[in-house]
């Protein structure tokens, strides 16, 4: 497996400073739905890693951050700083290292993640066990006999989106024709209050459907543009893959579901 780490690492990962409190670390893990935090200096040099397991072992906090802490737990977490709990001088890798090398390092050291750094030791990304499993799933999917490969599946998706685009364009033409007819009818024919109310309701519904169809059409156009550039299924956040079901549902998306969730405001 010669695929490089940069294709599956989480780019621009959430990090924390050594002087931050353990409470700050826990709340970052909770907010972003993650379990590992690289610890960095002000110039982004990696000096440690703190995990949900570290916090749970040191402070009896929840093993998986899924809830806000109670008052007593918050007080305990405020008494410790990240630098007192973290793993110091962690193993790191450069972004051009192979996934095979990363997997071997993580298996030998029983690490849950590896910070990815540049030549100066500055943080560039993070490779977790989940990222490795995702990479393995992609390799197995390409090698599994009797199943269509990803290029064929993507080509099928592009064909579906092109067909849907034609249907939406025709649908929009019909909506616009209905809107024109309703507007002309409202101007030319005197109506009582109930009739006018019904007419306005129909205009409003048609306008809402028009807006939804227009938004879907814009998403499909973005997806077809991404396909032309060869990056339809590539996540802009982590460099990994966006699943085909997600691309069907949100054709204009450029983020996998993990990166989309991480980008949500806390």
ABEGO torsion letter per residue (X at the ends): XABBAAAABBBGBBBBBAABBAAAAAAAAAAAGBABBBBBBAAGBBABBBBAAAAAAAAGBBABBABBBBAAAAAAAAABBAAAABBBGBBBBBAABBAAAAAAAAAAAGBABBBBBBAAGBBABBBBAAAAAAAAAAAAAAABBGBBBAAAAAAAAAAAAAAAAAAAAAAAAAAAAAAAAAAAAAAABBBBAAAAAAAAAAAAAAAAAAAAAAAAAAAAAAAAAAAAAGAAABBAAAGBBBBAAAAAABAABABBAAAAAAABBX
